[in-house]
Every structure is written in structure tokens, then in C-alpha cells.
């Protein structure tokens, strides 16, 4: 999805654009630039073997701007868009673990996505 969403054109009001793949080895490292204000967020996916079939993916998105603490859930949406866009969120056993403590304004962003 990162490679599919490198375009400058964001459909509608989505942020499914302006992703950039930095590296894809054992881990995936990418960036996302917000369409309007052009803030850059660093994204990392770390893969771990699971006890059964499959793997555990730990994803993290953080803004490079120190003052973007109240980001309206942008860093959460970075991860959400990639998981849903790729179809990984539909795979058996998929679980998402986060909270407002770990991801600023997660609850607000999640409510808007559920509309």
C-alpha cells in the first residue's frame, strides 16, 4: 500500500497519498506527509515470529514535529489506512492494540472512522 499511495493526489479528504517507502528488509520503514500542512511522520513496522502460523507486526507512527502532540489522530490513521488498505486487518487473527495513552487522540480518530 505504501508504494500504491506515493501519489500527491489524495482521494476525497483521505490521507491515502504521500507515503514513501524508505526500506523494506526485516522491518519496513516509511514516511507519510500530511496533504495540507505537509507534516512528516515516520512509520515503522517490525515483524516478529508468532508461536503459531503467521507473525506479530508491531507498527509505530510518530510525527517529526515535536509540537504535533494533538494531531487529530493522524499517526493512528497512518497505521489504520495501511492495515485496512492492504487487507491485513481482514486476515484471521488480526488484532489491534492501542489506546489514547499510546496514541494521542486515538478514540476521537476511531469514532470518525466508524461513521
Biopython code that builds the backbone (N, CA, C, O; Angstrom):
import numpy as np
from Bio.PDB.StructureBuilder import StructureBuilder

atoms = [
    (1, "UNK", "N", (0.821, -1.185, 0.000)),
    (1, "UNK", "CA", (0.000, 0.000, 0.000)),
    (1, "UNK", "C", (0.865, 1.249, 0.000)),
    (1, "UNK", "O", (0.525, 2.256, -0.620)),
    (2, "UNK", "N", (1.968, 1.173, 0.690)),
    (2, "UNK", "CA", (2.865, 2.339, 0.720)),
    (2, "UNK", "C", (3.258, 2.717, -0.698)),
    (2, "UNK", "O", (3.220, 3.893, -1.059)),
    (3, "UNK", "N", (3.630, 1.741, -1.498)),
    (3, "UNK", "CA", (4.034, 2.023, -2.876)),
    (3, "UNK", "C", (2.854, 2.496, -3.721)),
    (3, "UNK", "O", (3.037, 3.308, -4.628)),
    (4, "UNK", "N", (1.657, 2.010, -3.442)),
    (4, "UNK", "CA", (0.475, 2.446, -4.190)),
    (4, "UNK", "C", (0.059, 3.868, -3.837)),
    (4, "UNK", "O", (-0.555, 4.556, -4.653)),
    (5, "UNK", "N", (0.385, 4.307, -2.638)),
    (5, "UNK", "CA", (-0.057, 5.614, -2.173)),
    (5, "UNK", "C", (1.073, 6.643, -2.122)),
    (5, "UNK", "O", (1.115, 7.469, -1.210)),
    (6, "UNK", "N", (1.972, 6.602, -3.076)),
    (6, "UNK", "CA", (3.052, 7.600, -3.130)),
    (6, "UNK", "C", (2.612, 8.874, -3.840)),
    (6, "UNK", "O", (3.308, 9.887, -3.768)),
    (7, "UNK", "N", (1.488, 8.846, -4.514)),
    (7, "UNK", "CA", (0.994, 9.960, -5.299)),
    (7, "UNK", "C", (0.730, 11.212, -4.454)),
    (7, "UNK", "O", (0.498, 11.121, -3.249)),
    (8, "UNK", "N", (0.769, 12.363, -5.096)),
    (8, "UNK", "CA", (0.412, 13.626, -4.441)),
    (8, "UNK", "C", (-1.100, 13.818, -4.398)),
    (8, "UNK", "O", (-1.597, 14.659, -3.649)),
    (9, "UNK", "N", (-1.836, 13.042, -5.197)),
    (9, "UNK", "CA", (-3.294, 13.188, -5.270)),
    (9, "UNK", "C", (-3.954, 12.350, -4.179)),
    (9, "UNK", "O", (-3.847, 11.124, -4.178)),
    (10, "UNK", "N", (-4.635, 13.018, -3.254)),
    (10, "UNK", "CA", (-5.338, 12.329, -2.173)),
    (10, "UNK", "C", (-6.813, 12.248, -2.539)),
    (10, "UNK", "O", (-7.456, 13.282, -2.719)),
    (11, "UNK", "N", (-7.362, 11.043, -2.653)),
    (11, "UNK", "CA", (-8.777, 10.928, -2.994)),
    (11, "UNK", "C", (-9.667, 11.500, -1.891)),
    (11, "UNK", "O", (-9.505, 11.171, -0.716)),
    (12, "UNK", "N", (-10.610, 12.360, -2.285)),
    (12, "UNK", "CA", (-11.510, 12.969, -1.304)),
    (12, "UNK", "C", (-10.740, 13.702, -0.231)),
    (12, "UNK", "O", (-9.801, 14.446, -0.518)),
    (13, "UNK", "N", (-11.146, 13.486, 1.008)),
    (13, "UNK", "CA", (-10.435, 14.091, 2.148)),
    (13, "UNK", "C", (-9.555, 13.068, 2.849)),
    (13, "UNK", "O", (-9.141, 13.279, 3.988)),
    (14, "UNK", "N", (-9.268, 11.957, 2.172)),
    (14, "UNK", "CA", (-8.451, 10.913, 2.790)),
    (14, "UNK", "C", (-6.991, 11.343, 2.834)),
    (14, "UNK", "O", (-6.604, 12.355, 2.249)),
    (15, "UNK", "N", (-6.204, 10.565, 3.527)),
    (15, "UNK", "CA", (-4.764, 10.791, 3.554)),
    (15, "UNK", "C", (-4.055, 9.592, 2.928)),
    (15, "UNK", "O", (-2.937, 9.252, 3.316)),
    (16, "UNK", "N", (-4.705, 8.960, 1.963)),
    (16, "UNK", "CA", (-4.165, 7.780, 1.290)),
    (16, "UNK", "C", (-3.301, 8.223, 0.116)),
    (16, "UNK", "O", (-3.561, 7.900, -1.043)),
    (17, "UNK", "N", (-2.272, 8.968, 0.463)),
    (17, "UNK", "CA", (-1.339, 9.532, -0.510)),
    (17, "UNK", "C", (-0.093, 9.987, 0.257)),
    (17, "UNK", "O", (-0.063, 9.965, 1.487)),
    (18, "UNK", "N", (0.903, 10.389, -0.474)),
    (18, "UNK", "CA", (2.119, 10.969, 0.102)),
    (18, "UNK", "C", (2.851, 10.050, 1.079)),
    (18, "UNK", "O", (3.501, 10.525, 2.011)),
    (19, "UNK", "N", (2.747, 8.730, 0.866)),
    (19, "UNK", "CA", (3.559, 7.775, 1.608)),
    (19, "UNK", "C", (4.862, 7.585, 0.838)),
    (19, "UNK", "O", (4.879, 7.727, -0.385)),
    (20, "UNK", "N", (5.928, 7.274, 1.517)),
    (20, "UNK", "CA", (7.209, 6.995, 0.868)),
    (20, "UNK", "C", (7.868, 5.818, 1.572)),
    (20, "UNK", "O", (8.023, 5.816, 2.793)),
    (21, "UNK", "N", (8.253, 4.819, 0.789)),
    (21, "UNK", "CA", (8.948, 3.656, 1.336)),
    (21, "UNK", "C", (10.431, 3.988, 1.447)),
    (21, "UNK", "O", (11.070, 4.340, 0.456)),
    (22, "UNK", "N", (10.969, 3.876, 2.641)),
    (22, "UNK", "CA", (12.393, 4.143, 2.872)),
    (22, "UNK", "C", (13.183, 2.851, 2.732)),
    (22, "UNK", "O", (14.197, 2.813, 2.036)),
    (23, "UNK", "N", (12.720, 1.792, 3.392)),
    (23, "UNK", "CA", (13.379, 0.487, 3.258)),
    (23, "UNK", "C", (12.397, -0.624, 3.605)),
    (23, "UNK", "O", (11.468, -0.446, 4.393)),
    (24, "UNK", "N", (12.640, -1.780, 2.986)),
    (24, "UNK", "CA", (11.819, -2.961, 3.246)),
    (24, "UNK", "C", (12.750, -4.161, 3.310)),
    (24, "UNK", "O", (13.061, -4.782, 2.293)),
    (25, "UNK", "N", (13.185, -4.472, 4.513)),
    (25, "UNK", "CA", (14.026, -5.638, 4.761)),
    (25, "UNK", "C", (13.332, -6.466, 5.815)),
    (25, "UNK", "O", (12.186, -6.875, 5.631)),
    (26, "UNK", "N", (14.010, -6.716, 6.913)),
    (26, "UNK", "CA", (13.364, -7.403, 8.026)),
    (26, "UNK", "C", (12.252, -6.540, 8.614)),
    (26, "UNK", "O", (11.246, -7.060, 9.097)),
    (27, "UNK", "N", (12.431, -5.245, 8.573)),
    (27, "UNK", "CA", (11.432, -4.285, 9.021)),
    (27, "UNK", "C", (11.045, -3.420, 7.831)),
    (27, "UNK", "O", (11.763, -3.373, 6.833)),
    (28, "UNK", "N", (9.916, -2.739, 7.936)),
    (28, "UNK", "CA", (9.512, -1.781, 6.914)),
    (28, "UNK", "C", (9.593, -0.396, 7.529)),
    (28, "UNK", "O", (9.048, -0.146, 8.604)),
    (29, "UNK", "N", (10.275, 0.493, 6.840)),
    (29, "UNK", "CA", (10.411, 1.872, 7.294)),
    (29, "UNK", "C", (9.879, 2.770, 6.183)),
    (29, "UNK", "O", (10.242, 2.624, 5.016)),
    (30, "UNK", "N", (9.014, 3.698, 6.569)),
    (30, "UNK", "CA", (8.377, 4.572, 5.588)),
    (30, "UNK", "C", (8.112, 5.934, 6.221)),
    (30, "UNK", "O", (8.348, 6.143, 7.411)),
    (31, "UNK", "N", (7.622, 6.843, 5.407)),
    (31, "UNK", "CA", (7.158, 8.133, 5.908)),
    (31, "UNK", "C", (5.787, 8.418, 5.319)),
    (31, "UNK", "O", (5.402, 7.854, 4.294)),
    (32, "UNK", "N", (5.072, 9.291, 5.976)),
    (32, "UNK", "CA", (3.825, 9.824, 5.439)),
    (32, "UNK", "C", (3.861, 11.331, 5.644)),
    (32, "UNK", "O", (4.180, 11.819, 6.728)),
    (33, "UNK", "N", (3.530, 12.054, 4.590)),
    (33, "UNK", "CA", (3.450, 13.508, 4.655)),
    (33, "UNK", "C", (1.976, 13.892, 4.617)),
    (33, "UNK", "O", (1.236, 13.451, 3.738)),
    (34, "UNK", "N", (1.554, 14.712, 5.569)),
    (34, "UNK", "CA", (0.149, 15.112, 5.577)),
    (34, "UNK", "C", (-0.109, 16.031, 4.389)),
    (34, "UNK", "O", (0.720, 16.884, 4.069)),
    (35, "UNK", "N", (-1.266, 15.859, 3.730)),
    (35, "UNK", "CA", (-1.526, 16.589, 2.484)),
    (35, "UNK", "C", (-1.601, 18.106, 2.616)),
    (35, "UNK", "O", (-1.137, 18.819, 1.726)),
    (36, "UNK", "N", (-2.169, 18.614, 3.697)),
    (36, "UNK", "CA", (-2.388, 20.058, 3.792)),
    (36, "UNK", "C", (-1.184, 20.780, 4.401)),
    (36, "UNK", "O", (-0.610, 21.669, 3.774)),
    (37, "UNK", "N", (-0.809, 20.402, 5.606)),
    (37, "UNK", "CA", (0.261, 21.114, 6.312)),
    (37, "UNK", "C", (1.653, 20.566, 6.041)),
    (37, "UNK", "O", (2.649, 21.176, 6.431)),
    (38, "UNK", "N", (1.729, 19.417, 5.374)),
    (38, "UNK", "CA", (2.997, 18.791, 4.984)),
    (38, "UNK", "C", (3.872, 18.395, 6.172)),
    (38, "UNK", "O", (5.099, 18.463, 6.096)),
    (39, "UNK", "N", (3.229, 17.979, 7.276)),
    (39, "UNK", "CA", (3.972, 17.398, 8.386)),
    (39, "UNK", "C", (4.447, 16.017, 7.961)),
    (39, "UNK", "O", (3.733, 15.310, 7.250)),
    (40, "UNK", "N", (5.634, 15.628, 8.384)),
    (40, "UNK", "CA", (6.175, 14.313, 8.038)),
    (40, "UNK", "C", (6.133, 13.419, 9.274)),
    (40, "UNK", "O", (6.578, 13.800, 10.356)),
    (41, "UNK", "N", (5.586, 12.216, 9.081)),
    (41, "UNK", "CA", (5.506, 11.220, 10.137)),
    (41, "UNK", "C", (6.390, 10.038, 9.751)),
    (41, "UNK", "O", (6.391, 9.608, 8.597)),
    (42, "UNK", "N", (7.135, 9.518, 10.710)),
    (42, "UNK", "CA", (7.974, 8.335, 10.491)),
    (42, "UNK", "C", (7.183, 7.097, 10.892)),
    (42, "UNK", "O", (6.603, 7.045, 11.976)),
    (43, "UNK", "N", (7.164, 6.101, 10.007)),
    (43, "UNK", "CA", (6.406, 4.867, 10.210)),
    (43, "UNK", "C", (7.366, 3.686, 10.209)),
    (43, "UNK", "O", (8.254, 3.589, 9.362)),
    (44, "UNK", "N", (7.173, 2.791, 11.173)),
    (44, "UNK", "CA", (7.984, 1.575, 11.254)),
    (44, "UNK", "C", (7.080, 0.384, 11.519)),
    (44, "UNK", "O", (6.175, 0.454, 12.351)),
    (45, "UNK", "N", (7.328, -0.712, 10.809)),
    (45, "UNK", "CA", (6.687, -1.993, 11.070)),
    (45, "UNK", "C", (7.788, -2.991, 11.372)),
    (45, "UNK", "O", (8.682, -3.206, 10.553)),
    (46, "UNK", "N", (7.725, -3.601, 12.546)),
    (46, "UNK", "CA", (8.704, -4.610, 12.959)),
    (46, "UNK", "C", (7.977, -5.953, 13.001)),
    (46, "UNK", "O", (6.906, -6.069, 13.596)),
    (47, "UNK", "N", (8.563, -6.956, 12.368)),
    (47, "UNK", "CA", (7.950, -8.281, 12.265)),
    (47, "UNK", "C", (8.608, -9.246, 13.243)),
    (47, "UNK", "O", (9.833, -9.313, 13.342)),
    (48, "UNK", "N", (7.770, -9.996, 13.964)),
    (48, "UNK", "CA", (8.236, -10.998, 14.927)),
    (48, "UNK", "C", (7.532, -12.318, 14.623)),
    (48, "UNK", "O", (6.352, -12.313, 14.272)),
    (49, "UNK", "N", (8.222, -13.435, 14.749)),
    (49, "UNK", "CA", (7.538, -14.724, 14.537)),
    (49, "UNK", "C", (6.507, -14.957, 15.639)),
    (49, "UNK", "O", (6.704, -14.567, 16.790)),
    (50, "UNK", "N", (5.413, -15.597, 15.262)),
    (50, "UNK", "CA", (4.369, -15.940, 16.230)),
    (50, "UNK", "C", (4.556, -17.389, 16.666)),
    (50, "UNK", "O", (5.241, -18.162, 15.995)),
    (51, "UNK", "N", (3.945, -17.753, 17.790)),
    (51, "UNK", "CA", (4.050, -19.130, 18.275)),
    (51, "UNK", "C", (3.367, -20.097, 17.323)),
    (51, "UNK", "O", (3.795, -21.245, 17.199)),
    (52, "UNK", "N", (2.320, -19.657, 16.651)),
    (52, "UNK", "CA", (1.640, -20.492, 15.662)),
    (52, "UNK", "C", (1.924, -19.901, 14.281)),
    (52, "UNK", "O", (2.856, -19.112, 14.124)),
    (53, "UNK", "N", (1.141, -20.271, 13.301)),
    (53, "UNK", "CA", (1.324, -19.718, 11.959)),
    (53, "UNK", "C", (1.158, -18.208, 11.979)),
    (53, "UNK", "O", (0.406, -17.668, 12.790)),
    (54, "UNK", "N", (1.846, -17.544, 11.103)),
    (54, "UNK", "CA", (1.720, -16.102, 10.990)),
    (54, "UNK", "C", (2.845, -15.367, 11.688)),
    (54, "UNK", "O", (3.905, -15.925, 11.972)),
    (55, "UNK", "N", (2.585, -14.114, 11.952)),
    (55, "UNK", "CA", (3.597, -13.289, 12.608)),
    (55, "UNK", "C", (2.918, -12.200, 13.423)),
    (55, "UNK", "O", (1.714, -11.966, 13.316)),
    (56, "UNK", "N", (3.710, -11.561, 14.221)),
    (56, "UNK", "CA", (3.269, -10.411, 15.001)),
    (56, "UNK", "C", (3.934, -9.195, 14.372)),
    (56, "UNK", "O", (5.151, -9.158, 14.190)),
    (57, "UNK", "N", (3.119, -8.208, 14.045)),
    (57, "UNK", "CA", (3.642, -6.971, 13.466)),
    (57, "UNK", "C", (3.424, -5.858, 14.481)),
    (57, "UNK", "O", (2.300, -5.622, 14.925)),
    (58, "UNK", "N", (4.488, -5.187, 14.840)),
    (58, "UNK", "CA", (4.392, -4.043, 15.733)),
    (58, "UNK", "C", (4.629, -2.807, 14.875)),
    (58, "UNK", "O", (5.702, -2.627, 14.299)),
    (59, "UNK", "N", (3.611, -1.962, 14.802)),
    (59, "UNK", "CA", (3.708, -0.760, 13.985)),
    (59, "UNK", "C", (3.744, 0.477, 14.846)),
    (59, "UNK", "O", (3.178, 0.514, 15.938)),
    (60, "UNK", "N", (4.417, 1.487, 14.338)),
    (60, "UNK", "CA", (4.584, 2.724, 15.088)),
    (60, "UNK", "C", (4.642, 3.880, 14.109)),
    (60, "UNK", "O", (5.331, 3.800, 13.091)),
    (61, "UNK", "N", (3.931, 4.948, 14.404)),
    (61, "UNK", "CA", (3.990, 6.161, 13.601)),
    (61, "UNK", "C", (4.164, 7.337, 14.547)),
    (61, "UNK", "O", (3.450, 7.452, 15.543)),
    (62, "UNK", "N", (5.106, 8.204, 14.236)),
    (62, "UNK", "CA", (5.369, 9.357, 15.092)),
    (62, "UNK", "C", (5.682, 10.565, 14.219)),
    (62, "UNK", "O", (6.387, 10.461, 13.216)),
    (63, "UNK", "N", (5.153, 11.695, 14.615)),
    (63, "UNK", "CA", (5.382, 12.923, 13.871)),
    (63, "UNK", "C", (6.787, 13.451, 14.138)),
    (63, "UNK", "O", (7.286, 13.376, 15.260)),
    (64, "UNK", "N", (7.407, 13.976, 13.111)),
    (64, "UNK", "CA", (8.718, 14.615, 13.294)),
    (64, "UNK", "C", (8.594, 15.964, 13.993)),
    (64, "UNK", "O", (9.565, 16.461, 14.563)),
    (65, "UNK", "N", (7.413, 16.553, 13.951)),
    (65, "UNK", "CA", (7.187, 17.850, 14.585)),
    (65, "UNK", "C", (6.900, 17.635, 16.063)),
    (65, "UNK", "O", (5.892, 17.024, 16.418)),
    (66, "UNK", "N", (7.766, 18.127, 16.915)),
    (66, "UNK", "CA", (7.632, 17.913, 18.344)),
    (66, "UNK", "C", (6.336, 18.495, 18.898)),
    (66, "UNK", "O", (5.832, 18.014, 19.913)),
    (67, "UNK", "N", (5.797, 19.505, 18.259)),
    (67, "UNK", "CA", (4.608, 20.179, 18.758)),
    (67, "UNK", "C", (3.303, 19.549, 18.234)),
    (67, "UNK", "O", (2.222, 20.066, 18.516)),
    (68, "UNK", "N", (3.387, 18.460, 17.488)),
    (68, "UNK", "CA", (2.197, 17.822, 16.925)),
    (68, "UNK", "C", (1.633, 16.751, 17.857)),
    (68, "UNK", "O", (1.237, 15.677, 17.404)),
    (69, "UNK", "N", (1.597, 17.040, 19.146)),
    (69, "UNK", "CA", (1.085, 16.076, 20.120)),
    (69, "UNK", "C", (-0.410, 15.855, 19.891)),
    (69, "UNK", "O", (-0.864, 14.712, 19.868)),
    (70, "UNK", "N", (-1.166, 16.912, 19.725)),
    (70, "UNK", "CA", (-2.590, 16.799, 19.417)),
    (70, "UNK", "C", (-2.716, 16.815, 17.902)),
    (70, "UNK", "O", (-2.907, 17.866, 17.290)),
    (71, "UNK", "N", (-2.607, 15.634, 17.312)),
    (71, "UNK", "CA", (-2.525, 15.513, 15.853)),
    (71, "UNK", "C", (-3.832, 15.077, 15.206)),
    (71, "UNK", "O", (-3.847, 14.685, 14.039)),
    (72, "UNK", "N", (-4.940, 15.143, 15.964)),
    (72, "UNK", "CA", (-6.251, 14.701, 15.475)),
    (72, "UNK", "C", (-6.241, 13.246, 15.023)),
    (72, "UNK", "O", (-7.028, 12.854, 14.162)),
    (73, "UNK", "N", (-5.365, 12.460, 15.593)),
    (73, "UNK", "CA", (-5.300, 11.037, 15.274)),
    (73, "UNK", "C", (-4.558, 10.711, 13.991)),
    (73, "UNK", "O", (-4.688, 9.602, 13.472)),
    (74, "UNK", "N", (-3.790, 11.644, 13.475)),
    (74, "UNK", "CA", (-3.089, 11.422, 12.206)),
    (74, "UNK", "C", (-2.178, 10.211, 12.262)),
    (74, "UNK", "O", (-2.185, 9.406, 11.330)),
    (75, "UNK", "N", (-1.402, 10.054, 13.308)),
    (75, "UNK", "CA", (-0.491, 8.909, 13.380)),
    (75, "UNK", "C", (-1.259, 7.593, 13.479)),
    (75, "UNK", "O", (-0.824, 6.581, 12.930)),
    (76, "UNK", "N", (-2.390, 7.598, 14.170)),
    (76, "UNK", "CA", (-3.221, 6.390, 14.192)),
    (76, "UNK", "C", (-3.740, 6.103, 12.789)),
    (76, "UNK", "O", (-3.677, 4.964, 12.326)),
    (77, "UNK", "N", (-4.249, 7.119, 12.111)),
    (77, "UNK", "CA", (-4.793, 6.922, 10.765)),
    (77, "UNK", "C", (-3.725, 6.466, 9.786)),
    (77, "UNK", "O", (-4.029, 5.728, 8.849)),
    (78, "UNK", "N", (-2.482, 6.889, 9.980)),
    (78, "UNK", "CA", (-1.404, 6.376, 9.122)),
    (78, "UNK", "C", (-1.380, 4.850, 9.161)),
    (78, "UNK", "O", (-1.313, 4.192, 8.123)),
    (79, "UNK", "N", (-1.435, 4.307, 10.354)),
    (79, "UNK", "CA", (-1.375, 2.859, 10.534)),
    (79, "UNK", "C", (-2.687, 2.200, 10.083)),
    (79, "UNK", "O", (-2.672, 1.184, 9.388)),
    (80, "UNK", "N", (-3.808, 2.784, 10.483)),
    (80, "UNK", "CA", (-5.131, 2.245, 10.126)),
    (80, "UNK", "C", (-5.289, 2.159, 8.608)),
    (80, "UNK", "O", (-5.727, 1.133, 8.088)),
    (81, "UNK", "N", (-4.937, 3.229, 7.898)),
    (81, "UNK", "CA", (-5.078, 3.224, 6.442)),
    (81, "UNK", "C", (-4.258, 2.114, 5.801)),
    (81, "UNK", "O", (-4.736, 1.444, 4.885)),
    (82, "UNK", "N", (-3.038, 1.912, 6.267)),
    (82, "UNK", "CA", (-2.196, 0.870, 5.687)),
    (82, "UNK", "C", (-2.719, -0.530, 5.998)),
    (82, "UNK", "O", (-2.686, -1.408, 5.137)),
    (83, "UNK", "N", (-3.196, -0.741, 7.206)),
    (83, "UNK", "CA", (-3.712, -2.067, 7.581)),
    (83, "UNK", "C", (-5.004, -2.390, 6.833)),
    (83, "UNK", "O", (-5.176, -3.511, 6.354)),
    (84, "UNK", "N", (-5.912, -1.421, 6.728)),
    (84, "UNK", "CA", (-7.174, -1.686, 6.029)),
    (84, "UNK", "C", (-6.971, -1.690, 4.514)),
    (84, "UNK", "O", (-7.553, -2.521, 3.817)),
    (85, "UNK", "N", (-6.169, -0.788, 4.008)),
    (85, "UNK", "CA", (-5.932, -0.710, 2.569)),
    (85, "UNK", "C", (-5.268, -1.956, 2.019)),
    (85, "UNK", "O", (-5.565, -2.379, 0.902)),
    (86, "UNK", "N", (-4.377, -2.544, 2.789)),
    (86, "UNK", "CA", (-3.668, -3.755, 2.352)),
    (86, "UNK", "C", (-4.501, -5.014, 2.551)),
    (86, "UNK", "O", (-4.176, -6.067, 2.001)),
    (87, "UNK", "N", (-5.566, -4.914, 3.329)),
    (87, "UNK", "CA", (-6.390, -6.083, 3.631)),
    (87, "UNK", "C", (-5.908, -6.868, 4.835)),
    (87, "UNK", "O", (-6.541, -7.853, 5.216)),
    (88, "UNK", "N", (-4.804, -6.461, 5.445)),
    (88, "UNK", "CA", (-4.280, -7.199, 6.603)),
    (88, "UNK", "C", (-5.260, -7.196, 7.775)),
    (88, "UNK", "O", (-5.290, -8.144, 8.559)),
    (89, "UNK", "N", (-6.051, -6.150, 7.897)),
    (89, "UNK", "CA", (-6.998, -6.087, 9.017)),
    (89, "UNK", "C", (-8.124, -7.120, 8.884)),
    (89, "UNK", "O", (-8.851, -7.372, 9.845)),
    (90, "UNK", "N", (-8.266, -7.714, 7.697)),
    (90, "UNK", "CA", (-9.302, -8.728, 7.473)),
    (90, "UNK", "C", (-8.788, -10.154, 7.639)),
    (90, "UNK", "O", (-9.567, -11.102, 7.546)),
    (91, "UNK", "N", (-7.496, -10.318, 7.883)),
    (91, "UNK", "CA", (-6.943, -11.661, 7.997)),
    (91, "UNK", "C", (-7.328, -12.277, 9.344)),
    (91, "UNK", "O", (-7.434, -11.567, 10.344)),
    (92, "UNK", "N", (-7.536, -13.597, 9.373)),
    (92, "UNK", "CA", (-7.882, -14.258, 10.639)),
    (92, "UNK", "C", (-6.804, -14.004, 11.695)),
    (92, "UNK", "O", (-5.607, -14.100, 11.423)),
    (93, "UNK", "N", (-7.249, -13.684, 12.873)),
    (93, "UNK", "CA", (-6.322, -13.459, 13.977)),
    (93, "UNK", "C", (-5.828, -12.030, 14.092)),
    (93, "UNK", "O", (-5.079, -11.715, 15.018)),
    (94, "UNK", "N", (-6.228, -11.155, 13.174)),
    (94, "UNK", "CA", (-5.781, -9.758, 13.254)),
    (94, "UNK", "C", (-6.344, -9.116, 14.513)),
    (94, "UNK", "O", (-7.536, -9.228, 14.796)),
    (95, "UNK", "N", (-5.496, -8.453, 15.253)),
    (95, "UNK", "CA", (-5.893, -7.699, 16.439)),
    (95, "UNK", "C", (-5.167, -6.371, 16.438)),
    (95, "UNK", "O", (-4.021, -6.273, 16.001)),
    (96, "UNK", "N", (-5.837, -5.370, 16.924)),
    (96, "UNK", "CA", (-5.239, -4.043, 17.053)),
    (96, "UNK", "C", (-5.194, -3.704, 18.534)),
    (96, "UNK", "O", (-6.197, -3.828, 19.236)),
    (97, "UNK", "N", (-4.047, -3.283, 18.998)),
    (97, "UNK", "CA", (-3.897, -2.914, 20.398)),
    (97, "UNK", "C", (-3.321, -1.512, 20.478)),
    (97, "UNK", "O", (-2.164, -1.292, 20.121)),
    (98, "UNK", "N", (-4.116, -0.572, 20.941)),
    (98, "UNK", "CA", (-3.643, 0.785, 21.202)),
    (98, "UNK", "C", (-4.613, 1.450, 22.163)),
    (98, "UNK", "O", (-5.620, 0.862, 22.558)),
    (99, "UNK", "N", (-4.302, 2.665, 22.529)),
    (99, "UNK", "CA", (-5.152, 3.415, 23.453)),
    (99, "UNK", "C", (-4.794, 4.890, 23.314)),
    (99, "UNK", "O", (-3.829, 5.246, 22.637)),
    (100, "UNK", "N", (-5.584, 5.743, 23.963)),
    (100, "UNK", "CA", (-5.268, 7.167, 23.943)),
    (100, "UNK", "C", (-3.930, 7.450, 24.622)),
    (100, "UNK", "O", (-3.247, 8.414, 24.278)),
    (101, "UNK", "N", (-3.562, 6.616, 25.575)),
    (101, "UNK", "CA", (-2.282, 6.786, 26.259)),
    (101, "UNK", "C", (-1.110, 6.539, 25.295)),
    (101, "UNK", "O", (-0.101, 7.243, 25.334)),
    (102, "UNK", "N", (-1.264, 5.536, 24.440)),
    (102, "UNK", "CA", (-0.207, 5.196, 23.485)),
    (102, "UNK", "C", (-0.291, 5.988, 22.194)),
    (102, "UNK", "O", (0.721, 6.202, 21.526)),
    (103, "UNK", "N", (-1.479, 6.420, 21.842)),
    (103, "UNK", "CA", (-1.709, 7.051, 20.546)),
    (103, "UNK", "C", (-2.635, 8.247, 20.741)),
    (103, "UNK", "O", (-3.848, 8.094, 20.886)),
    (104, "UNK", "N", (-2.051, 9.422, 20.743)),
    (104, "UNK", "CA", (-2.789, 10.644, 21.031)),
    (104, "UNK", "C", (-4.044, 10.760, 20.171)),
    (104, "UNK", "O", (-3.988, 10.611, 18.951)),
    (105, "UNK", "N", (-5.147, 11.021, 20.804)),
    (105, "UNK", "CA", (-6.447, 11.241, 20.171)),
    (105, "UNK", "C", (-6.943, 10.029, 19.379)),
    (105, "UNK", "O", (-7.695, 10.174, 18.415)),
    (106, "UNK", "N", (-6.522, 8.845, 19.790)),
    (106, "UNK", "CA", (-6.960, 7.600, 19.158)),
    (106, "UNK", "C", (-8.481, 7.482, 19.178)),
    (106, "UNK", "O", (-9.084, 7.205, 18.141)),
    (107, "UNK", "N", (-9.115, 7.687, 20.338)),
    (107, "UNK", "CA", (-10.562, 7.498, 20.472)),
    (107, "UNK", "C", (-11.342, 8.386, 19.512)),
    (107, "UNK", "O", (-12.295, 7.937, 18.877)),
    (108, "UNK", "N", (-10.937, 9.632, 19.411)),
    (108, "UNK", "CA", (-11.617, 10.564, 18.508)),
    (108, "UNK", "C", (-11.443, 10.116, 17.058)),
    (108, "UNK", "O", (-12.413, 10.095, 16.301)),
    (109, "UNK", "N", (-10.241, 9.764, 16.669)),
    (109, "UNK", "CA", (-9.978, 9.311, 15.297)),
    (109, "UNK", "C", (-10.765, 8.044, 14.998)),
    (109, "UNK", "O", (-11.328, 7.908, 13.911)),
    (110, "UNK", "N", (-10.812, 7.127, 15.936)),
    (110, "UNK", "CA", (-11.510, 5.854, 15.736)),
    (110, "UNK", "C", (-12.999, 6.073, 15.549)),
    (110, "UNK", "O", (-13.615, 5.434, 14.696)),
    (111, "UNK", "N", (-13.594, 6.979, 16.345)),
    (111, "UNK", "CA", (-15.014, 7.271, 16.214)),
    (111, "UNK", "C", (-15.321, 7.828, 14.825)),
    (111, "UNK", "O", (-16.329, 7.455, 14.225)),
    (112, "UNK", "N", (-14.488, 8.696, 14.316)),
    (112, "UNK", "CA", (-14.706, 9.271, 12.988)),
    (112, "UNK", "C", (-14.598, 8.218, 11.908)),
    (112, "UNK", "O", (-15.329, 8.277, 10.919)),
    (113, "UNK", "N", (-13.697, 7.247, 12.073)),
    (113, "UNK", "CA", (-13.535, 6.185, 11.096)),
    (113, "UNK", "C", (-14.716, 5.231, 11.101)),
    (113, "UNK", "O", (-15.024, 4.624, 10.075)),
    (114, "UNK", "N", (-15.373, 5.092, 12.226)),
    (114, "UNK", "CA", (-16.504, 4.178, 12.350)),
    (114, "UNK", "C", (-17.804, 4.753, 11.814)),
    (114, "UNK", "O", (-18.806, 4.042, 11.743)),
    (115, "UNK", "N", (-17.810, 6.030, 11.436)),
    (115, "UNK", "CA", (-19.049, 6.661, 10.927)),
    (115, "UNK", "C", (-19.466, 6.081, 9.596)),
    (115, "UNK", "O", (-20.479, 6.496, 9.032)),
]
sb = StructureBuilder()
sb.init_structure("model")
sb.init_model(0)
sb.init_chain("A")
sb.init_seg("    ")
for serial, (resi, resn, name, xyz) in enumerate(atoms, 1):
    if name == "N":
        sb.init_residue(resn, " ", resi, " ")
    sb.init_atom(name, np.array(xyz, "f"), 0.0, 1.0, " ", f" {name:<3s}", serial, name[0])
structure = sb.get_structure()
